[in-house]
Structures are given as C-alpha cells and as structure tokens.
Amino acid sequence: MPRIRPFRPGDEPALADICLKTADDGADATGALEDDDLWAEIFVLPYVARHPDLAFVVEADDGRVVGYVVGAPDTREFEEWFRSEWWPRHVERWPLPDAERTRQDGILIYAYGRRAGAEPYGDTYPAHLHIDLLPEAQGQGWGRRLIETLAEALRERGVSGLHLAASSGNTGAIAFYPRLGFAPLPSHEGVQAFGMPLA
C-alpha cells in the first residue's frame, strides 16, 4: 500500500522528474523547453531547500516517490528569498531573455520577475503550495491527503490561509481544488488561483 511520508534528502531527483512529467497542464513536459531541468529549479526544488519540513511525498509499494506536495508558510518571505538567494545561483546557466520568443523564455521571465508582493493572494492566504502526482497515483485520494497533510502542518505553525494557482488549461486541477474547500480568487489571464482559510 502506498503511503505518505515526509520529504527526506535524496528525494530531489524523483521530485524533479515528477515535476517534469506533470508540468504541461498535468501532462508530460519532456522536451517542451530547451532545458528540461528548468521546471524543477523553479517549481519544486526551491521549496524543499527552503522548507523541507513542509514537503511530503507519496511513496509507492516499491519505494518509488510518485507524488509530492511542497509549501511555503509565508509567500512574501519565500518570494524574497527566491529572488535574492535561490535564483541568482542560476543566472549564468539561464540568462534573462531580452524577449519572449519561446515557452522557455516566458518561464525565465516569470522566474526573474518573482518578488515579494508580486501576487495579492499572500495577504489573506499567506502560505502557498505546489502539488504533483504521476498518473499512476492519481484518482486514488492521494492529492487530497497530501494537501490535508500540508494544511495540518501549516495550522500547527499558526498559518491563517493557503493559496495555489493552476494553469487555466489544467481543467482537472481546476475541478479538483474546490472539492477540497478552496475558493476561486481573481486571477491573471491564463491562471486560476484558489484560496482556503486554515484558521
């Protein structure tokens, strides 16, 4: 029987692979960018580096990691850390493009633009998360259990609310989050954000 367990050092390659295999609106994004590594360096690895105690994985019977949830308890603080400490390590490998010509350019422009206060959701819902499950782990309740596990860890820290954002093209995710108690929030074009109080 698969189980949820806390993240531990050494899980990073599996998390990076899951991130890549689900990055294209829930489908495999292998080859969608010039460099497949970029997805994880923005959307999962910074979280386990900064808040390893707020990362949980689904471990299959054979010991493989097949899903995860990662979170940041204070979005403003996390985004400032991402801007000032995490992303500068990558600027030589991935310079800021001068225009958005490719999908990778757009993701890099997003990464370079991350900063405290860039999104309004952090005021009411200070924590945020990223969650991904391989197809073999979907539809069995693991997504709900991962989010509940993270939400409980955030409540223990006294965090008052949690938000997330999904691509508008990820119709499965957009249908899923309201069933967990998330409410849609006003959002940018191409994205749907959701918030949930934790208090």
FIKOLZA-1660 file (N, C-alpha, C; in steps of 0.1 Angstrom, whole numbers, plus 5000, padded with zeros to 4 digits):
% residues 199
   i   px   py   pz ch aa at
   1 5008 4988 5000  A  M  N
   1 5000 5000 5000  A  M CA
   1 5009 5012 5000  A  M  C
   2 5007 5022 4991  A  P  N
   2 5014 5034 4991  A  P CA
   2 5012 5042 5004  A  P  C
   3 5021 5051 5007  A  R  N
   3 5020 5058 5019  A  R CA
   3 5025 5072 5017  A  R  C
   4 5020 5081 5026  A  I  N
   4 5026 5095 5026  A  I CA
   4 5037 5095 5037  A  I  C
   5 5048 5101 5034  A  R  N
   5 5058 5103 5044  A  R CA
   5 5065 5117 5042  A  R  C
   6 5072 5122 5052  A  P  N
   6 5079 5135 5050  A  P CA
   6 5090 5133 5039  A  P  C
   7 5092 5144 5032  A  F  N
   7 5104 5145 5024  A  F CA
   7 5117 5142 5031  A  F  C
   8 5126 5136 5024  A  R  N
   8 5139 5135 5030  A  R CA
   8 5150 5137 5020  A  R  C
   9 5162 5142 5024  A  P  N
   9 5172 5144 5014  A  P CA
   9 5175 5132 5006  A  P  C
  10 5177 5134 4993  A  G  N
  10 5178 5123 4984  A  G CA
  10 5166 5121 4975  A  G  C
  11 5155 5127 4979  A  D  N
  11 5142 5127 4971  A  D CA
  11 5143 5136 4960  A  D  C
  12 5152 5146 4959  A  E  N
  12 5152 5156 4949  A  E CA
  12 5151 5151 4935  A  E  C
  13 5159 5142 4931  A  P  N
  13 5158 5137 4917  A  P CA
  13 5144 5132 4913  A  P  C
  14 5138 5125 4922  A  A  N
  14 5124 5119 4920  A  A CA
  14 5114 5131 4919  A  A  C
  15 5115 5141 4928  A  L  N
  15 5106 5152 4927  A  L CA
  15 5108 5160 4914  A  L  C
  16 5120 5162 4910  A  A  N
  16 5123 5169 4897  A  A CA
  16 5117 5161 4886  A  A  C
  17 5118 5148 4886  A  D  N
  17 5112 5140 4875  A  D CA
  17 5097 5141 4875  A  D  C
  18 5091 5141 4886  A  I  N
  18 5076 5142 4887  A  I CA
  18 5072 5156 4882  A  I  C
  19 5079 5166 4886  A  C  N
  19 5076 5179 4882  A  C CA
  19 5076 5180 4867  A  C  C
  20 5086 5175 4861  A  L  N
  20 5087 5175 4846  A  L CA
  20 5076 5167 4839  A  L  C
  21 5073 5155 4845  A  K  N
  21 5063 5146 4839  A  K CA
  21 5049 5151 4840  A  K  C
  22 5047 5162 4848  A  T  N
  22 5033 5167 4850  A  T CA
  22 5032 5182 4847  A  T  C
  23 5043 5188 4842  A  A  N
  23 5044 5203 4841  A  A CA
  23 5035 5209 4829  A  A  C
  24 5031 5201 4820  A  D  N
  24 5024 5206 4808  A  D CA
  24 5009 5204 4811  A  D  C
  25 5004 5213 4819  A  D  N
  25 4989 5212 4823  A  D CA
  25 4986 5198 4828  A  D  C
  26 4995 5192 4836  A  G  N
  26 4993 5179 4841  A  G CA
  26 4998 5168 4833  A  G  C
  27 5003 5171 4821  A  A  N
  27 5009 5161 4812  A  A CA
  27 5024 5162 4812  A  A  C
  28 5030 5152 4805  A  D  N
  28 5045 5152 4804  A  D CA
  28 5050 5164 4796  A  D  C
  29 5059 5171 4802  A  A  N
  29 5065 5183 4795  A  A CA
  29 5079 5180 4790  A  A  C
  30 5083 5168 4790  A  T  N
  30 5097 5164 4784  A  T CA
  30 5098 5170 4770  A  T  C
  31 5108 5178 4768  A  G  N
  31 5111 5184 4755  A  G CA
  31 5103 5196 4752  A  G  C
  32 5095 5201 4761  A  A  N
  32 5087 5213 4758  A  A CA
  32 5095 5226 4759  A  A  C
  33 5106 5225 4767  A  L  N
  33 5116 5236 4768  A  L CA
  33 5129 5231 4762  A  L  C
  34 5138 5241 4760  A  E  N
  34 5151 5238 4756  A  E CA
  34 5159 5230 4767  A  E  C
  35 5155 5232 4779  A  D  N
  35 5162 5226 4791  A  D CA
  35 5152 5221 4800  A  D  C
  36 5150 5207 4801  A  D  N
  36 5140 5201 4810  A  D CA
  36 5142 5204 4824  A  D  C
  37 5155 5207 4828  A  D  N
  37 5158 5209 4843  A  D CA
  37 5151 5222 4848  A  D  C
  38 5147 5231 4839  A  L  N
  38 5142 5244 4844  A  L CA
  38 5130 5243 4853  A  L  C
  39 5121 5234 4849  A  W  N
  39 5108 5233 4856  A  W CA
  39 5111 5231 4871  A  W  C
  40 5119 5221 4875  A  A  N
  40 5121 5218 4889  A  A CA
  40 5128 5229 4896  A  A  C
  41 5137 5235 4890  A  E  N
  41 5145 5246 4896  A  E CA
  41 5136 5258 4900  A  E  C
  42 5125 5259 4894  A  I  N
  42 5115 5270 4898  A  I CA
  42 5104 5265 4906  A  I  C
  43 5099 5253 4904  A  F  N
  43 5086 5249 4909  A  F CA
  43 5086 5239 4921  A  F  C
  44 5098 5232 4923  A  V  N
  44 5098 5223 4934  A  V CA
  44 5111 5223 4942  A  V  C
  45 5122 5223 4936  A  L  N
  45 5135 5223 4944  A  L CA
  45 5137 5234 4953  A  L  C
  46 5133 5247 4950  A  P  N
  46 5135 5257 4959  A  P CA
  46 5127 5255 4972  A  P  C
  47 5116 5248 4971  A  Y  N
  47 5107 5246 4983  A  Y CA
  47 5113 5236 4992  A  Y  C
  48 5119 5225 4987  A  V  N
  48 5125 5215 4996  A  V CA
  48 5138 5220 5002  A  V  C
  49 5144 5230 4995  A  A  N
  49 5156 5236 5000  A  A CA
  49 5153 5246 5012  A  A  C
  50 5142 5253 5010  A  R  N
  50 5139 5264 5020  A  R CA
  50 5130 5258 5031  A  R  C
  51 5121 5249 5028  A  H  N
  51 5111 5244 5038  A  H CA
  51 5110 5229 5037  A  H  C
  52 5120 5222 5039  A  P  N
  52 5119 5207 5038  A  P CA
  52 5109 5201 5047  A  P  C
  53 5106 5208 5058  A  D  N
  53 5096 5203 5068  A  D CA
  53 5082 5205 5063  A  D  C
  54 5080 5212 5052  A  L  N
  54 5067 5214 5047  A  L CA
  54 5066 5207 5033  A  L  C
  55 5073 5196 5031  A  A  N
  55 5073 5188 5019  A  A CA
  55 5069 5174 5023  A  A  C
  56 5060 5168 5016  A  F  N
  56 5055 5154 5018  A  F CA
  56 5054 5147 5005  A  F  C
  57 5057 5134 5005  A  V  N
  57 5057 5126 4993  A  V CA
  57 5048 5114 4994  A  V  C
  58 5043 5109 4983  A  V  N
  58 5036 5096 4982  A  V CA
  58 5047 5086 4978  A  V  C
  59 5049 5076 4986  A  E  N
  59 5059 5065 4983  A  E CA
  59 5051 5053 4979  A  E  C
  60 5054 5047 4967  A  A  N
  60 5047 5035 4962  A  A CA
  60 5053 5023 4970  A  A  C
  61 5046 5012 4967  A  D  N
  61 5050 4999 4974  A  D CA
  61 5064 4996 4972  A  D  C
  62 5069 4999 4960  A  D  N
  62 5083 4995 4956  A  D CA
  62 5093 5006 4961  A  D  C
  63 5089 5016 4968  A  G  N
  63 5098 5026 4973  A  G CA
  63 5100 5038 4964  A  G  C
  64 5094 5038 4952  A  R  N
  64 5095 5050 4943  A  R CA
  64 5086 5061 4949  A  R  C
  65 5091 5073 4947  A  V  N
  65 5083 5085 4950  A  V CA
  65 5074 5088 4938  A  V  C
  66 5061 5089 4939  A  V  N
  66 5052 5090 4928  A  V CA
  66 5043 5103 4929  A  V  C
  67 5045 5111 4939  A  G  N
  67 5038 5123 4941  A  G CA
  67 5044 5131 4952  A  G  C
  68 5040 5144 4952  A  Y  N
  68 5045 5153 4963  A  Y CA
  68 5036 5165 4965  A  Y  C
  69 5037 5171 4977  A  V  N
  69 5032 5185 4979  A  V CA
  69 5044 5192 4986  A  V  C
  70 5046 5205 4982  A  V  N
  70 5056 5213 4988  A  V CA
  70 5049 5226 4991  A  V  C
  71 5054 5233 5001  A  G  N
  71 5048 5246 5005  A  G CA
  71 5057 5256 5011  A  G  C
  72 5052 5268 5012  A  A  N
  72 5059 5279 5018  A  A CA
  72 5049 5286 5028  A  A  C
  73 5053 5287 5041  A  P  N
  73 5043 5293 5050  A  P CA
  73 5041 5308 5049  A  P  C
  74 5050 5315 5043  A  D  N
  74 5049 5329 5042  A  D CA
  74 5054 5333 5027  A  D  C
  75 5044 5335 5019  A  T  N
  75 5047 5337 5005  A  T CA
  75 5056 5349 5002  A  T  C
  76 5054 5360 5009  A  R  N
  76 5062 5372 5008  A  R CA
  76 5077 5369 5011  A  R  C
  77 5079 5362 5022  A  E  N
  77 5092 5359 5026  A  E CA
  77 5099 5349 5016  A  E  C
  78 5091 5339 5012  A  F  N
  78 5097 5329 5003  A  F CA
  78 5101 5336 4990  A  F  C
  79 5092 5344 4984  A  E  N
  79 5095 5350 4971  A  E CA
  79 5107 5360 4972  A  E  C
  80 5109 5366 4983  A  E  N
  80 5121 5375 4985  A  E CA
  80 5133 5366 4986  A  E  C
  81 5132 5355 4993  A  W  N
  81 5144 5345 4993  A  W CA
  81 5147 5340 4979  A  W  C
  82 5136 5336 4972  A  F  N
  82 5138 5331 4958  A  F CA
  82 5145 5341 4950  A  F  C
  83 5141 5354 4951  A  R  N
  83 5147 5365 4942  A  R CA
  83 5161 5368 4946  A  R  C
  84 5164 5368 4959  A  S  N
  84 5177 5373 4964  A  S CA
  84 5188 5362 4966  A  S  C
  85 5183 5349 4969  A  E  N
  85 5193 5339 4972  A  E CA
  85 5192 5327 4962  A  E  C
  86 5180 5322 4959  A  W  N
  86 5179 5310 4951  A  W CA
  86 5182 5313 4937  A  W  C
  87 5175 5322 4930  A  W  N
  87 5176 5324 4916  A  W CA
  87 5190 5329 4911  A  W  C
  88 5196 5337 4919  A  P  N
  88 5210 5342 4915  A  P CA
  88 5219 5331 4912  A  P  C
  89 5217 5319 4918  A  R  N
  89 5226 5308 4915  A  R CA
  89 5225 5303 4901  A  R  C
  90 5214 5306 4894  A  H  N
  90 5211 5300 4881  A  H CA
  90 5212 5310 4869  A  H  C
  91 5216 5322 4872  A  V  N
  91 5216 5333 4862  A  V CA
  91 5226 5330 4851  A  V  C
  92 5237 5324 4854  A  E  N
  92 5247 5321 4844  A  E CA
  92 5242 5310 4835  A  E  C
  93 5235 5300 4840  A  R  N
  93 5230 5289 4832  A  R CA
  93 5218 5294 4823  A  R  C
  94 5210 5302 4830  A  W  N
  94 5197 5307 4823  A  W CA
  94 5196 5322 4824  A  W  C
  95 5203 5329 4815  A  P  N
  95 5202 5344 4815  A  P CA
  95 5188 5349 4812  A  P  C
  96 5185 5361 4816  A  L  N
  96 5173 5367 4813  A  L CA
  96 5171 5370 4798  A  L  C
  97 5161 5364 4792  A  P  N
  97 5160 5367 4777  A  P CA
  97 5155 5381 4775  A  P  C
  98 5159 5387 4764  A  D  N
  98 5155 5400 4761  A  D CA
  98 5141 5402 4755  A  D  C
  99 5135 5390 4752  A  A  N
  99 5121 5390 4747  A  A CA
  99 5116 5376 4748  A  A  C
 100 5103 5375 4748  A  E  N
 100 5096 5362 4749  A  E CA
 100 5094 5355 4736  A  E  C
 101 5104 5348 4731  A  R  N
 101 5102 5341 4718  A  R CA
 101 5098 5327 4719  A  R  C
 102 5101 5321 4730  A  T  N
 102 5098 5306 4732  A  T CA
 102 5091 5304 4746  A  T  C
 103 5086 5293 4748  A  R  N
 103 5080 5289 4761  A  R CA
 103 5090 5290 4772  A  R  C
 104 5102 5286 4769  A  Q  N
 104 5113 5287 4780  A  Q CA
 104 5115 5302 4783  A  Q  C
 105 5115 5311 4773  A  D  N
 105 5117 5325 4776  A  D CA
 105 5106 5330 4786  A  D  C
 106 5094 5326 4783  A  G  N
 106 5083 5330 4792  A  G CA
 106 5085 5326 4806  A  G  C
 107 5089 5313 4808  A  I  N
 107 5091 5308 4822  A  I CA
 107 5103 5315 4828  A  I  C
 108 5114 5318 4821  A  L  N
 108 5125 5325 4826  A  L CA
 108 5121 5339 4830  A  L  C
 109 5113 5346 4822  A  I  N
 109 5109 5359 4826  A  I CA
 109 5100 5359 4838  A  I  C
 110 5092 5349 4840  A  Y  N
 110 5085 5347 4852  A  Y CA
 110 5094 5345 4864  A  Y  C
 111 5104 5337 4863  A  A  N
 111 5114 5334 4874  A  A CA
 111 5121 5347 4878  A  A  C
 112 5126 5354 4868  A  Y  N
 112 5133 5367 4871  A  Y CA
 112 5124 5377 4877  A  Y  C
 113 5111 5376 4875  A  G  N
 113 5101 5386 4880  A  G CA
 113 5096 5383 4894  A  G  C
 114 5099 5371 4899  A  R  N
 114 5093 5367 4912  A  R CA
 114 5099 5377 4923  A  R  C
 115 5090 5381 4932  A  R  N
 115 5095 5390 4942  A  R CA
 115 5083 5391 4953  A  R  C
 116 5087 5396 4964  A  A  N
 116 5077 5397 4975  A  A CA
 116 5066 5407 4971  A  A  C
 117 5053 5403 4972  A  G  N
 117 5042 5411 4969  A  G CA
 117 5038 5411 4955  A  G  C
 118 5044 5403 4947  A  A  N
 118 5040 5403 4933  A  A CA
 118 5026 5397 4931  A  A  C
 119 5022 5389 4940  A  E  N
 119 5008 5383 4939  A  E CA
 119 5000 5388 4951  A  E  C
 120 4987 5392 4949  A  P  N
 120 4980 5397 4961  A  P CA
 120 4975 5387 4970  A  P  C
 121 4975 5374 4966  A  Y  N
 121 4969 5364 4975  A  Y CA
 121 4975 5362 4988  A  Y  C
 122 4988 5365 4989  A  G  N
 122 4996 5363 5001  A  G CA
 122 4991 5371 5013  A  G  C
 123 4983 5382 5011  A  D  N
 123 4979 5389 5022  A  D CA
 123 4968 5382 5030  A  D  C
 124 4959 5376 5024  A  T  N
 124 4948 5369 5031  A  T CA
 124 4952 5354 5032  A  T  C
 125 4959 5348 5023  A  Y  N
 125 4963 5334 5023  A  Y CA
 125 4978 5333 5022  A  Y  C
 126 4985 5335 5034  A  P  N
 126 4999 5337 5033  A  P CA
 126 5007 5326 5028  A  P  C
 127 5003 5313 5030  A  A  N
 127 5010 5302 5025  A  A CA
 127 5006 5298 5011  A  A  C
 128 5015 5291 5004  A  H  N
 128 5011 5286 4991  A  H CA
 128 5018 5272 4989  A  H  C
 129 5013 5265 4979  A  L  N
 129 5017 5251 4977  A  L CA
 129 5019 5248 4962  A  L  C
 130 5027 5238 4959  A  H  N
 130 5027 5231 4946  A  H CA
 130 5025 5216 4949  A  H  C
 131 5017 5210 4941  A  I  N
 131 5014 5196 4942  A  I CA
 131 5014 5189 4928  A  I  C
 132 5020 5177 4928  A  D  N
 132 5020 5170 4915  A  D CA
 132 5020 5155 4918  A  D  C
 133 5013 5147 4910  A  L  N
 133 5012 5133 4912  A  L CA
 133 5014 5127 4898  A  L  C
 134 5022 5116 4897  A  L  N
 134 5023 5109 4885  A  L CA
 134 5009 5102 4881  A  L  C
 135 5006 5100 4869  A  P  N
 135 4993 5094 4866  A  P CA
 135 4990 5081 4874  A  P  C
 136 5000 5073 4877  A  E  N
 136 4997 5061 4884  A  E CA
 136 4992 5063 4898  A  E  C
 137 4994 5075 4903  A  A  N
 137 4990 5078 4917  A  A CA
 137 4977 5087 4917  A  A  C
 138 4972 5091 4906  A  Q  N
 138 4961 5100 4905  A  Q CA
 138 4947 5092 4907  A  Q  C
 139 4937 5099 4911  A  G  N
 139 4924 5094 4912  A  G CA
 139 4922 5084 4923  A  G  C
 140 4931 5084 4933  A  Q  N
 140 4930 5075 4944  A  Q CA
 140 4930 5082 4958  A  Q  C
 141 4928 5095 4958  A  G  N
 141 4927 5102 4970  A  G CA
 141 4940 5108 4976  A  G  C
 142 4951 5105 4968  A  W  N
 142 4964 5110 4974  A  W CA
 142 4966 5125 4973  A  W  C
 143 4960 5131 4963  A  G  N
 143 4961 5146 4963  A  G CA
 143 4954 5152 4974  A  G  C
 144 4942 5147 4978  A  R  N
 144 4935 5153 4989  A  R CA
 144 4943 5150 5002  A  R  C
 145 4949 5138 5004  A  R  N
 145 4956 5135 5016  A  R CA
 145 4969 5143 5017  A  R  C
 146 4976 5145 5006  A  L  N
 146 4988 5154 5006  A  L CA
 146 4984 5168 5011  A  L  C
 147 4974 5174 5005  A  I  N
 147 4970 5187 5008  A  I CA
 147 4966 5188 5023  A  I  C
 148 4958 5178 5027  A  E  N
 148 4954 5178 5042  A  E CA
 148 4966 5177 5051  A  E  C
 149 4976 5169 5047  A  T  N
 149 4988 5168 5055  A  T CA
 149 4996 5181 5056  A  T  C
 150 4997 5188 5045  A  L  N
 150 5004 5201 5045  A  L CA
 150 4996 5211 5053  A  L  C
 151 4982 5211 5050  A  A  N
 151 4974 5221 5057  A  A CA
 151 4975 5219 5073  A  A  C
 152 4976 5207 5077  A  E  N
 152 4977 5205 5092  A  E CA
 152 4990 5210 5097  A  E  C
 153 5001 5207 5089  A  A  N
 153 5014 5212 5093  A  A CA
 153 5014 5228 5093  A  A  C
 154 5007 5234 5084  A  L  N
 154 5007 5249 5084  A  L CA
 154 4998 5254 5096  A  L  C
 155 4987 5247 5099  A  R  N
 155 4979 5251 5111  A  R CA
 155 4988 5250 5124  A  R  C
 156 4996 5240 5125  A  E  N
 156 5004 5238 5137  A  E CA
 156 5014 5250 5138  A  E  C
 157 5017 5256 5127  A  R  N
 157 5026 5268 5127  A  R CA
 157 5018 5281 5129  A  R  C
 158 5005 5280 5130  A  G  N
 158 4996 5292 5131  A  G CA
 158 4994 5300 5119  A  G  C
 159 4996 5293 5107  A  V  N
 159 4993 5300 5094  A  V CA
 159 4978 5301 5092  A  V  C
 160 4974 5312 5087  A  S  N
 160 4959 5315 5087  A  S CA
 160 4953 5311 5073  A  S  C
 161 4960 5310 5063  A  G  N
 161 4954 5307 5050  A  G CA
 161 4964 5301 5040  A  G  C
 162 4959 5295 5030  A  L  N
 162 4967 5288 5020  A  L CA
 162 4962 5291 5006  A  L  C
 163 4971 5293 4996  A  H  N
 163 4966 5295 4983  A  H CA
 163 4975 5287 4973  A  H  C
 164 4970 5286 4961  A  L  N
 164 4977 5280 4950  A  L CA
 164 4972 5285 4937  A  L  C
 165 4979 5282 4926  A  A  N
 165 4975 5287 4913  A  A CA
 165 4977 5275 4903  A  A  C
 166 4967 5274 4894  A  A  N
 166 4968 5264 4884  A  A CA
 166 4966 5270 4870  A  A  C
 167 4973 5265 4860  A  S  N
 167 4971 5270 4847  A  S CA
 167 4957 5268 4842  A  S  C
 168 4951 5277 4835  A  S  N
 168 4937 5277 4831  A  S CA
 168 4935 5264 4822  A  S  C
 169 4946 5259 4816  A  G  N
 169 4944 5247 4807  A  G CA
 169 4944 5234 4815  A  G  C
 170 4947 5235 4828  A  N  N
 170 4947 5223 4836  A  N CA
 170 4933 5221 4842  A  N  C
 171 4924 5216 4834  A  T  N
 171 4910 5215 4838  A  T CA
 171 4908 5205 4849  A  T  C
 172 4916 5195 4850  A  G  N
 172 4914 5185 4861  A  G CA
 172 4917 5192 4874  A  G  C
 173 4928 5200 4875  A  A  N
 173 4931 5206 4887  A  A CA
 173 4921 5217 4891  A  A  C
 174 4916 5224 4881  A  I  N
 174 4906 5235 4884  A  I CA
 174 4893 5229 4889  A  I  C
 175 4890 5217 4885  A  A  N
 175 4878 5210 4890  A  A CA
 175 4880 5204 4904  A  A  C
 176 4893 5200 4907  A  F  N
 176 4896 5193 4919  A  F CA
 176 4897 5202 4931  A  F  C
 177 4903 5214 4930  A  Y  N
 177 4906 5222 4942  A  Y CA
 177 4893 5226 4950  A  Y  C
 178 4882 5231 4943  A  P  N
 178 4870 5234 4950  A  P CA
 178 4865 5223 4959  A  P  C
 179 4867 5211 4954  A  R  N
 179 4862 5199 4962  A  R CA
 179 4869 5198 4975  A  R  C
 180 4881 5204 4976  A  L  N
 180 4889 5203 4989  A  L CA
 180 4886 5215 4998  A  L  C
 181 4878 5225 4994  A  G  N
 181 4875 5236 5002  A  G CA
 181 4882 5249 4997  A  G  C
 182 4888 5249 4986  A  F  N
 182 4894 5261 4980  A  F CA
 182 4884 5269 4972  A  F  C
 183 4885 5282 4974  A  A  N
 183 4876 5291 4966  A  A CA
 183 4883 5298 4955  A  A  C
 184 4877 5299 4943  A  P  N
 184 4884 5307 4933  A  P CA
 184 4887 5321 4937  A  P  C
 185 4898 5326 4932  A  L  N
 185 4902 5340 4935  A  L CA
 185 4904 5348 4922  A  L  C
 186 4902 5361 4922  A  P  N
 186 4905 5369 4910  A  P CA
 186 4919 5366 4905  A  P  C
 187 4921 5363 4892  A  S  N
 187 4934 5358 4887  A  S CA
 187 4938 5365 4875  A  S  C
 188 4951 5363 4872  A  H  N
 188 4957 5368 4859  A  H CA
 188 4952 5359 4847  A  H  C
 189 4952 5365 4836  A  E  N
 189 4949 5357 4824  A  E CA
 189 4958 5344 4823  A  E  C
 190 4952 5333 4820  A  G  N
 190 4959 5321 4818  A  G CA
 190 4961 5313 4831  A  G  C
 191 4957 5319 4842  A  V  N
 191 4959 5312 4855  A  V CA
 191 4946 5313 4863  A  V  C
 192 4943 5303 4871  A  Q  N
 192 4933 5304 4881  A  Q CA
 192 4938 5301 4895  A  Q  C
 193 4937 5311 4904  A  A  N
 193 4941 5310 4917  A  A CA
 193 4930 5306 4927  A  A  C
 194 4934 5299 4938  A  F  N
 194 4924 5294 4947  A  F CA
 194 4929 5297 4961  A  F  C
 195 4920 5300 4971  A  G  N
 195 4925 5302 4985  A  G CA
 195 4916 5295 4994  A  G  C
 196 4922 5291 5006  A  M  N
 196 4914 5284 5016  A  M CA
 196 4919 5289 5030  A  M  C
 197 4909 5293 5038  A  P  N
 197 4914 5297 5052  A  P CA
 197 4917 5284 5060  A  P  C
 198 4927 5286 5069  A  L  N
 198 4932 5275 5077  A  L CA
 198 4928 5276 5092  A  L  C
 199 4925 5288 5095  A  A  N
 199 4922 5291 5110  A  A CA
 199 4908 5286 5113  A  A  C
% end
